Amino acid sequence: MKKITSFFIILFLIVLIPIRTYSAEILQIKNSSNILVGDQNRDLSIKLFCVDINDLEDQEIAIDLLKREFPRGSKVKIKPMGFKENILVARVFNISETKEMSELLISKDLTKETCQN
């Protein structure tokens, strides 16, 4: 009888008490193609996938756009695409995957898509 009661108590606790998970969040937007993300105990520098903005005016507009759409502390999902010069190259989505940083810049004609998915 004790085993059955213990089983139901454990099952009850697993179902009703969710496990806390942590996701990455934006710590800093360094420039138009590099961001800093972190979780509870580490941070990571990321280069945005397929972003290359050369014009200084466009870079300022891109930084303002990214800061407005992805403010500091916003939760993000990271899809790694590879490494370049020991920096992670990735696609960065908001937590609901409705916006992606590279696609946002391409849609505003601030950069051209130069890579294949």
Phi and psi restraints in degrees (range 20) as a CNS / XPLOR table:
assign (resid 1 and name C) (resid 2 and name N)
       (resid 2 and name CA) (resid 2 and name C) 1.0 -64.0 20.0 2
assign (resid 2 and name N) (resid 2 and name CA)
       (resid 2 and name C) (resid 3 and name N) 1.0 -37.3 20.0 2
assign (resid 2 and name C) (resid 3 and name N)
       (resid 3 and name CA) (resid 3 and name C) 1.0 -65.3 20.0 2
assign (resid 3 and name N) (resid 3 and name CA)
       (resid 3 and name C) (resid 4 and name N) 1.0 -40.8 20.0 2
assign (resid 3 and name C) (resid 4 and name N)
       (resid 4 and name CA) (resid 4 and name C) 1.0 -67.1 20.0 2
assign (resid 4 and name N) (resid 4 and name CA)
       (resid 4 and name C) (resid 5 and name N) 1.0 -42.8 20.0 2
assign (resid 4 and name C) (resid 5 and name N)
       (resid 5 and name CA) (resid 5 and name C) 1.0 -64.2 20.0 2
assign (resid 5 and name N) (resid 5 and name CA)
       (resid 5 and name C) (resid 6 and name N) 1.0 -43.6 20.0 2
assign (resid 5 and name C) (resid 6 and name N)
       (resid 6 and name CA) (resid 6 and name C) 1.0 -62.2 20.0 2
assign (resid 6 and name N) (resid 6 and name CA)
       (resid 6 and name C) (resid 7 and name N) 1.0 -41.9 20.0 2
assign (resid 6 and name C) (resid 7 and name N)
       (resid 7 and name CA) (resid 7 and name C) 1.0 -59.5 20.0 2
assign (resid 7 and name N) (resid 7 and name CA)
       (resid 7 and name C) (resid 8 and name N) 1.0 -47.0 20.0 2
assign (resid 7 and name C) (resid 8 and name N)
       (resid 8 and name CA) (resid 8 and name C) 1.0 -68.1 20.0 2
assign (resid 8 and name N) (resid 8 and name CA)
       (resid 8 and name C) (resid 9 and name N) 1.0 -34.5 20.0 2
assign (resid 8 and name C) (resid 9 and name N)
       (resid 9 and name CA) (resid 9 and name C) 1.0 -66.5 20.0 2
assign (resid 9 and name N) (resid 9 and name CA)
       (resid 9 and name C) (resid 10 and name N) 1.0 -44.7 20.0 2
assign (resid 9 and name C) (resid 10 and name N)
       (resid 10 and name CA) (resid 10 and name C) 1.0 -64.5 20.0 2
assign (resid 10 and name N) (resid 10 and name CA)
       (resid 10 and name C) (resid 11 and name N) 1.0 -44.3 20.0 2
assign (resid 10 and name C) (resid 11 and name N)
       (resid 11 and name CA) (resid 11 and name C) 1.0 -61.1 20.0 2
assign (resid 11 and name N) (resid 11 and name CA)
       (resid 11 and name C) (resid 12 and name N) 1.0 -42.2 20.0 2
assign (resid 11 and name C) (resid 12 and name N)
       (resid 12 and name CA) (resid 12 and name C) 1.0 -60.9 20.0 2
assign (resid 12 and name N) (resid 12 and name CA)
       (resid 12 and name C) (resid 13 and name N) 1.0 -44.6 20.0 2
assign (resid 12 and name C) (resid 13 and name N)
       (resid 13 and name CA) (resid 13 and name C) 1.0 -67.0 20.0 2
assign (resid 13 and name N) (resid 13 and name CA)
       (resid 13 and name C) (resid 14 and name N) 1.0 -38.7 20.0 2
assign (resid 13 and name C) (resid 14 and name N)
       (resid 14 and name CA) (resid 14 and name C) 1.0 -65.9 20.0 2
assign (resid 14 and name N) (resid 14 and name CA)
       (resid 14 and name C) (resid 15 and name N) 1.0 -40.8 20.0 2
assign (resid 14 and name C) (resid 15 and name N)
       (resid 15 and name CA) (resid 15 and name C) 1.0 -74.5 20.0 2
assign (resid 15 and name N) (resid 15 and name CA)
       (resid 15 and name C) (resid 16 and name N) 1.0 -40.6 20.0 2
assign (resid 15 and name C) (resid 16 and name N)
       (resid 16 and name CA) (resid 16 and name C) 1.0 -91.1 20.0 2
assign (resid 16 and name N) (resid 16 and name CA)
       (resid 16 and name C) (resid 17 and name N) 1.0 -21.7 20.0 2
assign (resid 16 and name C) (resid 17 and name N)
       (resid 17 and name CA) (resid 17 and name C) 1.0 -108.2 20.0 2
assign (resid 17 and name N) (resid 17 and name CA)
       (resid 17 and name C) (resid 18 and name N) 1.0 104.6 20.0 2
assign (resid 17 and name C) (resid 18 and name N)
       (resid 18 and name CA) (resid 18 and name C) 1.0 -70.4 20.0 2
assign (resid 18 and name N) (resid 18 and name CA)
       (resid 18 and name C) (resid 19 and name N) 1.0 151.4 20.0 2
assign (resid 18 and name C) (resid 19 and name N)
       (resid 19 and name CA) (resid 19 and name C) 1.0 -81.7 20.0 2
assign (resid 19 and name N) (resid 19 and name CA)
       (resid 19 and name C) (resid 20 and name N) 1.0 130.9 20.0 2
assign (resid 19 and name C) (resid 20 and name N)
       (resid 20 and name CA) (resid 20 and name C) 1.0 -77.9 20.0 2
assign (resid 20 and name N) (resid 20 and name CA)
       (resid 20 and name C) (resid 21 and name N) 1.0 125.9 20.0 2
assign (resid 20 and name C) (resid 21 and name N)
       (resid 21 and name CA) (resid 21 and name C) 1.0 -119.3 20.0 2
assign (resid 21 and name N) (resid 21 and name CA)
       (resid 21 and name C) (resid 22 and name N) 1.0 152.3 20.0 2
assign (resid 21 and name C) (resid 22 and name N)
       (resid 22 and name CA) (resid 22 and name C) 1.0 -115.9 20.0 2
assign (resid 22 and name N) (resid 22 and name CA)
       (resid 22 and name C) (resid 23 and name N) 1.0 138.9 20.0 2
assign (resid 22 and name C) (resid 23 and name N)
       (resid 23 and name CA) (resid 23 and name C) 1.0 -115.2 20.0 2
assign (resid 23 and name N) (resid 23 and name CA)
       (resid 23 and name C) (resid 24 and name N) 1.0 167.0 20.0 2
assign (resid 23 and name C) (resid 24 and name N)
       (resid 24 and name CA) (resid 24 and name C) 1.0 -71.1 20.0 2
assign (resid 24 and name N) (resid 24 and name CA)
       (resid 24 and name C) (resid 25 and name N) 1.0 151.8 20.0 2
assign (resid 24 and name C) (resid 25 and name N)
       (resid 25 and name CA) (resid 25 and name C) 1.0 -136.9 20.0 2
assign (resid 25 and name N) (resid 25 and name CA)
       (resid 25 and name C) (resid 26 and name N) 1.0 154.8 20.0 2
assign (resid 25 and name C) (resid 26 and name N)
       (resid 26 and name CA) (resid 26 and name C) 1.0 -70.3 20.0 2
assign (resid 26 and name N) (resid 26 and name CA)
       (resid 26 and name C) (resid 27 and name N) 1.0 124.7 20.0 2
assign (resid 26 and name C) (resid 27 and name N)
       (resid 27 and name CA) (resid 27 and name C) 1.0 -100.6 20.0 2
assign (resid 27 and name N) (resid 27 and name CA)
       (resid 27 and name C) (resid 28 and name N) 1.0 -38.4 20.0 2
assign (resid 27 and name C) (resid 28 and name N)
       (resid 28 and name CA) (resid 28 and name C) 1.0 -161.3 20.0 2
assign (resid 28 and name N) (resid 28 and name CA)
       (resid 28 and name C) (resid 29 and name N) 1.0 141.1 20.0 2
assign (resid 28 and name C) (resid 29 and name N)
       (resid 29 and name CA) (resid 29 and name C) 1.0 -103.1 20.0 2
assign (resid 29 and name N) (resid 29 and name CA)
       (resid 29 and name C) (resid 30 and name N) 1.0 103.8 20.0 2
assign (resid 29 and name C) (resid 30 and name N)
       (resid 30 and name CA) (resid 30 and name C) 1.0 -71.4 20.0 2
assign (resid 30 and name N) (resid 30 and name CA)
       (resid 30 and name C) (resid 31 and name N) 1.0 -49.2 20.0 2
assign (resid 30 and name C) (resid 31 and name N)
       (resid 31 and name CA) (resid 31 and name C) 1.0 -153.5 20.0 2
assign (resid 31 and name N) (resid 31 and name CA)
       (resid 31 and name C) (resid 32 and name N) 1.0 -166.5 20.0 2
assign (resid 31 and name C) (resid 32 and name N)
       (resid 32 and name CA) (resid 32 and name C) 1.0 -69.9 20.0 2
assign (resid 32 and name N) (resid 32 and name CA)
       (resid 32 and name C) (resid 33 and name N) 1.0 -13.9 20.0 2
assign (resid 32 and name C) (resid 33 and name N)
       (resid 33 and name CA) (resid 33 and name C) 1.0 -127.5 20.0 2
assign (resid 33 and name N) (resid 33 and name CA)
       (resid 33 and name C) (resid 34 and name N) 1.0 -3.3 20.0 2
assign (resid 33 and name C) (resid 34 and name N)
       (resid 34 and name CA) (resid 34 and name C) 1.0 -124.8 20.0 2
assign (resid 34 and name N) (resid 34 and name CA)
       (resid 34 and name C) (resid 35 and name N) 1.0 132.8 20.0 2
assign (resid 34 and name C) (resid 35 and name N)
       (resid 35 and name CA) (resid 35 and name C) 1.0 -131.5 20.0 2
assign (resid 35 and name N) (resid 35 and name CA)
       (resid 35 and name C) (resid 36 and name N) 1.0 163.2 20.0 2
assign (resid 35 and name C) (resid 36 and name N)
       (resid 36 and name CA) (resid 36 and name C) 1.0 -119.0 20.0 2
assign (resid 36 and name N) (resid 36 and name CA)
       (resid 36 and name C) (resid 37 and name N) 1.0 121.7 20.0 2
assign (resid 36 and name C) (resid 37 and name N)
       (resid 37 and name CA) (resid 37 and name C) 1.0 -118.7 20.0 2
assign (resid 37 and name N) (resid 37 and name CA)
       (resid 37 and name C) (resid 38 and name N) 1.0 159.8 20.0 2
assign (resid 37 and name C) (resid 38 and name N)
       (resid 38 and name CA) (resid 38 and name C) 1.0 -155.4 20.0 2
assign (resid 38 and name N) (resid 38 and name CA)
       (resid 38 and name C) (resid 39 and name N) 1.0 164.3 20.0 2
assign (resid 38 and name C) (resid 39 and name N)
       (resid 39 and name CA) (resid 39 and name C) 1.0 -119.4 20.0 2
assign (resid 39 and name N) (resid 39 and name CA)
       (resid 39 and name C) (resid 40 and name N) 1.0 -151.2 20.0 2
assign (resid 39 and name C) (resid 40 and name N)
       (resid 40 and name CA) (resid 40 and name C) 1.0 -69.0 20.0 2
assign (resid 40 and name N) (resid 40 and name CA)
       (resid 40 and name C) (resid 41 and name N) 1.0 -25.3 20.0 2
assign (resid 40 and name C) (resid 41 and name N)
       (resid 41 and name CA) (resid 41 and name C) 1.0 -137.8 20.0 2
assign (resid 41 and name N) (resid 41 and name CA)
       (resid 41 and name C) (resid 42 and name N) 1.0 7.2 20.0 2
assign (resid 41 and name C) (resid 42 and name N)
       (resid 42 and name CA) (resid 42 and name C) 1.0 -154.9 20.0 2
assign (resid 42 and name N) (resid 42 and name CA)
       (resid 42 and name C) (resid 43 and name N) 1.0 162.1 20.0 2
assign (resid 42 and name C) (resid 43 and name N)
       (resid 43 and name CA) (resid 43 and name C) 1.0 -131.2 20.0 2
assign (resid 43 and name N) (resid 43 and name CA)
       (resid 43 and name C) (resid 44 and name N) 1.0 160.4 20.0 2
assign (resid 43 and name C) (resid 44 and name N)
       (resid 44 and name CA) (resid 44 and name C) 1.0 -145.9 20.0 2
assign (resid 44 and name N) (resid 44 and name CA)
       (resid 44 and name C) (resid 45 and name N) 1.0 131.6 20.0 2
assign (resid 44 and name C) (resid 45 and name N)
       (resid 45 and name CA) (resid 45 and name C) 1.0 -87.3 20.0 2
assign (resid 45 and name N) (resid 45 and name CA)
       (resid 45 and name C) (resid 46 and name N) 1.0 133.4 20.0 2
assign (resid 45 and name C) (resid 46 and name N)
       (resid 46 and name CA) (resid 46 and name C) 1.0 -128.9 20.0 2
assign (resid 46 and name N) (resid 46 and name CA)
       (resid 46 and name C) (resid 47 and name N) 1.0 135.8 20.0 2
assign (resid 46 and name C) (resid 47 and name N)
       (resid 47 and name CA) (resid 47 and name C) 1.0 -97.8 20.0 2
assign (resid 47 and name N) (resid 47 and name CA)
       (resid 47 and name C) (resid 48 and name N) 1.0 130.8 20.0 2
assign (resid 47 and name C) (resid 48 and name N)
       (resid 48 and name CA) (resid 48 and name C) 1.0 -69.4 20.0 2
assign (resid 48 and name N) (resid 48 and name CA)
       (resid 48 and name C) (resid 49 and name N) 1.0 139.4 20.0 2
assign (resid 48 and name C) (resid 49 and name N)
       (resid 49 and name CA) (resid 49 and name C) 1.0 -68.3 20.0 2
assign (resid 49 and name N) (resid 49 and name CA)
       (resid 49 and name C) (resid 50 and name N) 1.0 127.6 20.0 2
assign (resid 49 and name C) (resid 50 and name N)
       (resid 50 and name CA) (resid 50 and name C) 1.0 62.3 20.0 2
assign (resid 50 and name N) (resid 50 and name CA)
       (resid 50 and name C) (resid 51 and name N) 1.0 35.0 20.0 2
assign (resid 50 and name C) (resid 51 and name N)
       (resid 51 and name CA) (resid 51 and name C) 1.0 -116.5 20.0 2
assign (resid 51 and name N) (resid 51 and name CA)
       (resid 51 and name C) (resid 52 and name N) 1.0 123.0 20.0 2
assign (resid 51 and name C) (resid 52 and name N)
       (resid 52 and name CA) (resid 52 and name C) 1.0 -146.0 20.0 2
assign (resid 52 and name N) (resid 52 and name CA)
       (resid 52 and name C) (resid 53 and name N) 1.0 99.1 20.0 2
assign (resid 52 and name C) (resid 53 and name N)
       (resid 53 and name CA) (resid 53 and name C) 1.0 -111.3 20.0 2
assign (resid 53 and name N) (resid 53 and name CA)
       (resid 53 and name C) (resid 54 and name N) 1.0 120.3 20.0 2
assign (resid 53 and name C) (resid 54 and name N)
       (resid 54 and name CA) (resid 54 and name C) 1.0 -99.6 20.0 2
assign (resid 54 and name N) (resid 54 and name CA)
       (resid 54 and name C) (resid 55 and name N) 1.0 -33.9 20.0 2
assign (resid 54 and name C) (resid 55 and name N)
       (resid 55 and name CA) (resid 55 and name C) 1.0 -71.6 20.0 2
assign (resid 55 and name N) (resid 55 and name CA)
       (resid 55 and name C) (resid 56 and name N) 1.0 128.8 20.0 2
assign (resid 55 and name C) (resid 56 and name N)
       (resid 56 and name CA) (resid 56 and name C) 1.0 -62.1 20.0 2
assign (resid 56 and name N) (resid 56 and name CA)
       (resid 56 and name C) (resid 57 and name N) 1.0 -39.1 20.0 2
assign (resid 56 and name C) (resid 57 and name N)
       (resid 57 and name CA) (resid 57 and name C) 1.0 -65.1 20.0 2
assign (resid 57 and name N) (resid 57 and name CA)
       (resid 57 and name C) (resid 58 and name N) 1.0 -42.7 20.0 2
assign (resid 57 and name C) (resid 58 and name N)
       (resid 58 and name CA) (resid 58 and name C) 1.0 -65.4 20.0 2
assign (resid 58 and name N) (resid 58 and name CA)
       (resid 58 and name C) (resid 59 and name N) 1.0 -34.1 20.0 2
assign (resid 58 and name C) (resid 59 and name N)
       (resid 59 and name CA) (resid 59 and name C) 1.0 -63.9 20.0 2
assign (resid 59 and name N) (resid 59 and name CA)
       (resid 59 and name C) (resid 60 and name N) 1.0 -42.5 20.0 2
assign (resid 59 and name C) (resid 60 and name N)
       (resid 60 and name CA) (resid 60 and name C) 1.0 -64.2 20.0 2
assign (resid 60 and name N) (resid 60 and name CA)
       (resid 60 and name C) (resid 61 and name N) 1.0 -41.7 20.0 2
assign (resid 60 and name C) (resid 61 and name N)
       (resid 61 and name CA) (resid 61 and name C) 1.0 -63.4 20.0 2
assign (resid 61 and name N) (resid 61 and name CA)
       (resid 61 and name C) (resid 62 and name N) 1.0 -42.2 20.0 2
assign (resid 61 and name C) (resid 62 and name N)
       (resid 62 and name CA) (resid 62 and name C) 1.0 -63.9 20.0 2
assign (resid 62 and name N) (resid 62 and name CA)
       (resid 62 and name C) (resid 63 and name N) 1.0 -42.3 20.0 2
assign (resid 62 and name C) (resid 63 and name N)
       (resid 63 and name CA) (resid 63 and name C) 1.0 -63.7 20.0 2
assign (resid 63 and name N) (resid 63 and name CA)
       (resid 63 and name C) (resid 64 and name N) 1.0 -44.0 20.0 2
assign (resid 63 and name C) (resid 64 and name N)
       (resid 64 and name CA) (resid 64 and name C) 1.0 -62.1 20.0 2
assign (resid 64 and name N) (resid 64 and name CA)
       (resid 64 and name C) (resid 65 and name N) 1.0 -41.8 20.0 2
assign (resid 64 and name C) (resid 65 and name N)
       (resid 65 and name CA) (resid 65 and name C) 1.0 -63.2 20.0 2
assign (resid 65 and name N) (resid 65 and name CA)
       (resid 65 and name C) (resid 66 and name N) 1.0 -46.6 20.0 2
assign (resid 65 and name C) (resid 66 and name N)
       (resid 66 and name CA) (resid 66 and name C) 1.0 -63.9 20.0 2
assign (resid 66 and name N) (resid 66 and name CA)
       (resid 66 and name C) (resid 67 and name N) 1.0 -40.2 20.0 2
assign (resid 66 and name C) (resid 67 and name N)
       (resid 67 and name CA) (resid 67 and name C) 1.0 -67.0 20.0 2
assign (resid 67 and name N) (resid 67 and name CA)
       (resid 67 and name C) (resid 68 and name N) 1.0 -31.9 20.0 2
assign (resid 67 and name C) (resid 68 and name N)
       (resid 68 and name CA) (resid 68 and name C) 1.0 -75.0 20.0 2
assign (resid 68 and name N) (resid 68 and name CA)
       (resid 68 and name C) (resid 69 and name N) 1.0 -42.6 20.0 2
assign (resid 68 and name C) (resid 69 and name N)
       (resid 69 and name CA) (resid 69 and name C) 1.0 -82.3 20.0 2
assign (resid 69 and name N) (resid 69 and name CA)
       (resid 69 and name C) (resid 70 and name N) 1.0 -28.1 20.0 2
assign (resid 69 and name C) (resid 70 and name N)
       (resid 70 and name CA) (resid 70 and name C) 1.0 -128.6 20.0 2
assign (resid 70 and name N) (resid 70 and name CA)
       (resid 70 and name C) (resid 71 and name N) 1.0 74.9 20.0 2
assign (resid 70 and name C) (resid 71 and name N)
       (resid 71 and name CA) (resid 71 and name C) 1.0 -66.3 20.0 2
assign (resid 71 and name N) (resid 71 and name CA)
       (resid 71 and name C) (resid 72 and name N) 1.0 161.1 20.0 2
assign (resid 71 and name C) (resid 72 and name N)
       (resid 72 and name CA) (resid 72 and name C) 1.0 -56.6 20.0 2
assign (resid 72 and name N) (resid 72 and name CA)
       (resid 72 and name C) (resid 73 and name N) 1.0 134.2 20.0 2
assign (resid 72 and name C) (resid 73 and name N)
       (resid 73 and name CA) (resid 73 and name C) 1.0 91.9 20.0 2
assign (resid 73 and name N) (resid 73 and name CA)
       (resid 73 and name C) (resid 74 and name N) 1.0 -7.0 20.0 2
assign (resid 73 and name C) (resid 74 and name N)
       (resid 74 and name CA) (resid 74 and name C) 1.0 -72.7 20.0 2
assign (resid 74 and name N) (resid 74 and name CA)
       (resid 74 and name C) (resid 75 and name N) 1.0 141.4 20.0 2
assign (resid 74 and name C) (resid 75 and name N)
       (resid 75 and name CA) (resid 75 and name C) 1.0 -77.8 20.0 2
assign (resid 75 and name N) (resid 75 and name CA)
       (resid 75 and name C) (resid 76 and name N) 1.0 137.6 20.0 2
assign (resid 75 and name C) (resid 76 and name N)
       (resid 76 and name CA) (resid 76 and name C) 1.0 -135.8 20.0 2
assign (resid 76 and name N) (resid 76 and name CA)
       (resid 76 and name C) (resid 77 and name N) 1.0 159.0 20.0 2
assign (resid 76 and name C) (resid 77 and name N)
       (resid 77 and name CA) (resid 77 and name C) 1.0 -111.5 20.0 2
assign (resid 77 and name N) (resid 77 and name CA)
       (resid 77 and name C) (resid 78 and name N) 1.0 142.2 20.0 2
assign (resid 77 and name C) (resid 78 and name N)
       (resid 78 and name CA) (resid 78 and name C) 1.0 -117.0 20.0 2
assign (resid 78 and name N) (resid 78 and name CA)
       (resid 78 and name C) (resid 79 and name N) 1.0 128.8 20.0 2
assign (resid 78 and name C) (resid 79 and name N)
       (resid 79 and name CA) (resid 79 and name C) 1.0 -115.0 20.0 2
assign (resid 79 and name N) (resid 79 and name CA)
       (resid 79 and name C) (resid 80 and name N) 1.0 101.0 20.0 2
assign (resid 79 and name C) (resid 80 and name N)
       (resid 80 and name CA) (resid 80 and name C) 1.0 -63.2 20.0 2
assign (resid 80 and name N) (resid 80 and name CA)
       (resid 80 and name C) (resid 81 and name N) 1.0 138.6 20.0 2
assign (resid 80 and name C) (resid 81 and name N)
       (resid 81 and name CA) (resid 81 and name C) 1.0 -118.6 20.0 2
assign (resid 81 and name N) (resid 81 and name CA)
       (resid 81 and name C) (resid 82 and name N) 1.0 -10.2 20.0 2
assign (resid 81 and name C) (resid 82 and name N)
       (resid 82 and name CA) (resid 82 and name C) 1.0 148.8 20.0 2
assign (resid 82 and name N) (resid 82 and name CA)
       (resid 82 and name C) (resid 83 and name N) 1.0 -166.2 20.0 2
assign (resid 82 and name C) (resid 83 and name N)
       (resid 83 and name CA) (resid 83 and name C) 1.0 -127.5 20.0 2
assign (resid 83 and name N) (resid 83 and name CA)
       (resid 83 and name C) (resid 84 and name N) 1.0 146.2 20.0 2
assign (resid 83 and name C) (resid 84 and name N)
       (resid 84 and name CA) (resid 84 and name C) 1.0 -141.9 20.0 2
assign (resid 84 and name N) (resid 84 and name CA)
       (resid 84 and name C) (resid 85 and name N) 1.0 118.4 20.0 2
assign (resid 84 and name C) (resid 85 and name N)
       (resid 85 and name CA) (resid 85 and name C) 1.0 54.5 20.0 2
assign (resid 85 and name N) (resid 85 and name CA)
       (resid 85 and name C) (resid 86 and name N) 1.0 44.3 20.0 2
assign (resid 85 and name C) (resid 86 and name N)
       (resid 86 and name CA) (resid 86 and name C) 1.0 61.8 20.0 2
assign (resid 86 and name N) (resid 86 and name CA)
       (resid 86 and name C) (resid 87 and name N) 1.0 23.0 20.0 2
assign (resid 86 and name C) (resid 87 and name N)
       (resid 87 and name CA) (resid 87 and name C) 1.0 -119.3 20.0 2
assign (resid 87 and name N) (resid 87 and name CA)
       (resid 87 and name C) (resid 88 and name N) 1.0 135.6 20.0 2
assign (resid 87 and name C) (resid 88 and name N)
       (resid 88 and name CA) (resid 88 and name C) 1.0 -66.8 20.0 2
assign (resid 88 and name N) (resid 88 and name CA)
       (resid 88 and name C) (resid 89 and name N) 1.0 128.2 20.0 2
assign (resid 88 and name C) (resid 89 and name N)
       (resid 89 and name CA) (resid 89 and name C) 1.0 -102.2 20.0 2
assign (resid 89 and name N) (resid 89 and name CA)
       (resid 89 and name C) (resid 90 and name N) 1.0 125.4 20.0 2
assign (resid 89 and name C) (resid 90 and name N)
       (resid 90 and name CA) (resid 90 and name C) 1.0 -151.8 20.0 2
assign (resid 90 and name N) (resid 90 and name CA)
       (resid 90 and name C) (resid 91 and name N) 1.0 161.9 20.0 2
assign (resid 90 and name C) (resid 91 and name N)
       (resid 91 and name CA) (resid 91 and name C) 1.0 -93.2 20.0 2
assign (resid 91 and name N) (resid 91 and name CA)
       (resid 91 and name C) (resid 92 and name N) 1.0 137.5 20.0 2
assign (resid 91 and name C) (resid 92 and name N)
       (resid 92 and name CA) (resid 92 and name C) 1.0 -120.7 20.0 2
assign (resid 92 and name N) (resid 92 and name CA)
       (resid 92 and name C) (resid 93 and name N) 1.0 118.3 20.0 2
assign (resid 92 and name C) (resid 93 and name N)
       (resid 93 and name CA) (resid 93 and name C) 1.0 -109.3 20.0 2
assign (resid 93 and name N) (resid 93 and name CA)
       (resid 93 and name C) (resid 94 and name N) 1.0 153.2 20.0 2
assign (resid 93 and name C) (resid 94 and name N)
       (resid 94 and name CA) (resid 94 and name C) 1.0 -70.7 20.0 2
assign (resid 94 and name N) (resid 94 and name CA)
       (resid 94 and name C) (resid 95 and name N) 1.0 169.5 20.0 2
assign (resid 94 and name C) (resid 95 and name N)
       (resid 95 and name CA) (resid 95 and name C) 1.0 -62.4 20.0 2
assign (resid 95 and name N) (resid 95 and name CA)
       (resid 95 and name C) (resid 96 and name N) 1.0 -28.7 20.0 2
assign (resid 95 and name C) (resid 96 and name N)
       (resid 96 and name CA) (resid 96 and name C) 1.0 -92.1 20.0 2
assign (resid 96 and name N) (resid 96 and name CA)
       (resid 96 and name C) (resid 97 and name N) 1.0 3.3 20.0 2
assign (resid 96 and name C) (resid 97 and name N)
       (resid 97 and name CA) (resid 97 and name C) 1.0 57.5 20.0 2
assign (resid 97 and name N) (resid 97 and name CA)
       (resid 97 and name C) (resid 98 and name N) 1.0 33.9 20.0 2
assign (resid 97 and name C) (resid 98 and name N)
       (resid 98 and name CA) (resid 98 and name C) 1.0 -95.2 20.0 2
assign (resid 98 and name N) (resid 98 and name CA)
       (resid 98 and name C) (resid 99 and name N) 1.0 -21.3 20.0 2
assign (resid 98 and name C) (resid 99 and name N)
       (resid 99 and name CA) (resid 99 and name C) 1.0 -129.4 20.0 2
assign (resid 99 and name N) (resid 99 and name CA)
       (resid 99 and name C) (resid 100 and name N) 1.0 142.8 20.0 2
assign (resid 99 and name C) (resid 100 and name N)
       (resid 100 and name CA) (resid 100 and name C) 1.0 -129.6 20.0 2
assign (resid 100 and name N) (resid 100 and name CA)
       (resid 100 and name C) (resid 101 and name N) 1.0 137.1 20.0 2
assign (resid 100 and name C) (resid 101 and name N)
       (resid 101 and name CA) (resid 101 and name C) 1.0 -59.5 20.0 2
assign (resid 101 and name N) (resid 101 and name CA)
       (resid 101 and name C) (resid 102 and name N) 1.0 -48.8 20.0 2
assign (resid 101 and name C) (resid 102 and name N)
       (resid 102 and name CA) (resid 102 and name C) 1.0 -62.8 20.0 2
assign (resid 102 and name N) (resid 102 and name CA)
       (resid 102 and name C) (resid 103 and name N) 1.0 -45.8 20.0 2
assign (resid 102 and name C) (resid 103 and name N)
       (resid 103 and name CA) (resid 103 and name C) 1.0 -62.9 20.0 2
assign (resid 103 and name N) (resid 103 and name CA)
       (resid 103 and name C) (resid 104 and name N) 1.0 -35.4 20.0 2
assign (resid 103 and name C) (resid 104 and name N)
       (resid 104 and name CA) (resid 104 and name C) 1.0 -62.6 20.0 2
assign (resid 104 and name N) (resid 104 and name CA)
       (resid 104 and name C) (resid 105 and name N) 1.0 -44.2 20.0 2
assign (resid 104 and name C) (resid 105 and name N)
       (resid 105 and name CA) (resid 105 and name C) 1.0 -68.2 20.0 2
assign (resid 105 and name N) (resid 105 and name CA)
       (resid 105 and name C) (resid 106 and name N) 1.0 -38.1 20.0 2
assign (resid 105 and name C) (resid 106 and name N)
       (resid 106 and name CA) (resid 106 and name C) 1.0 -67.2 20.0 2
assign (resid 106 and name N) (resid 106 and name CA)
       (resid 106 and name C) (resid 107 and name N) 1.0 -40.7 20.0 2
assign (resid 106 and name C) (resid 107 and name N)
       (resid 107 and name CA) (resid 107 and name C) 1.0 -66.2 20.0 2
assign (resid 107 and name N) (resid 107 and name CA)
       (resid 107 and name C) (resid 108 and name N) 1.0 -26.0 20.0 2
assign (resid 107 and name C) (resid 108 and name N)
       (resid 108 and name CA) (resid 108 and name C) 1.0 -92.6 20.0 2
assign (resid 108 and name N) (resid 108 and name CA)
       (resid 108 and name C) (resid 109 and name N) 1.0 10.2 20.0 2
assign (resid 108 and name C) (resid 109 and name N)
       (resid 109 and name CA) (resid 109 and name C) 1.0 56.9 20.0 2
assign (resid 109 and name N) (resid 109 and name CA)
       (resid 109 and name C) (resid 110 and name N) 1.0 35.0 20.0 2
assign (resid 109 and name C) (resid 110 and name N)
       (resid 110 and name CA) (resid 110 and name C) 1.0 -92.3 20.0 2
assign (resid 110 and name N) (resid 110 and name CA)
       (resid 110 and name C) (resid 111 and name N) 1.0 -19.0 20.0 2
assign (resid 110 and name C) (resid 111 and name N)
       (resid 111 and name CA) (resid 111 and name C) 1.0 -150.3 20.0 2
assign (resid 111 and name N) (resid 111 and name CA)
       (resid 111 and name C) (resid 112 and name N) 1.0 159.4 20.0 2
assign (resid 111 and name C) (resid 112 and name N)
       (resid 112 and name CA) (resid 112 and name C) 1.0 -101.4 20.0 2
assign (resid 112 and name N) (resid 112 and name CA)
       (resid 112 and name C) (resid 113 and name N) 1.0 146.9 20.0 2
assign (resid 112 and name C) (resid 113 and name N)
       (resid 113 and name CA) (resid 113 and name C) 1.0 -77.8 20.0 2
assign (resid 113 and name N) (resid 113 and name CA)
       (resid 113 and name C) (resid 114 and name N) 1.0 114.9 20.0 2
assign (resid 113 and name C) (resid 114 and name N)
       (resid 114 and name CA) (resid 114 and name C) 1.0 -108.5 20.0 2
assign (resid 114 and name N) (resid 114 and name CA)
       (resid 114 and name C) (resid 115 and name N) 1.0 -6.2 20.0 2
assign (resid 114 and name C) (resid 115 and name N)
       (resid 115 and name CA) (resid 115 and name C) 1.0 -115.4 20.0 2
assign (resid 115 and name N) (resid 115 and name CA)
       (resid 115 and name C) (resid 116 and name N) 1.0 159.9 20.0 2
assign (resid 115 and name C) (resid 116 and name N)
       (resid 116 and name CA) (resid 116 and name C) 1.0 -94.6 20.0 2
assign (resid 116 and name N) (resid 116 and name CA)
       (resid 116 and name C) (resid 117 and name N) 1.0 142.0 20.0 2
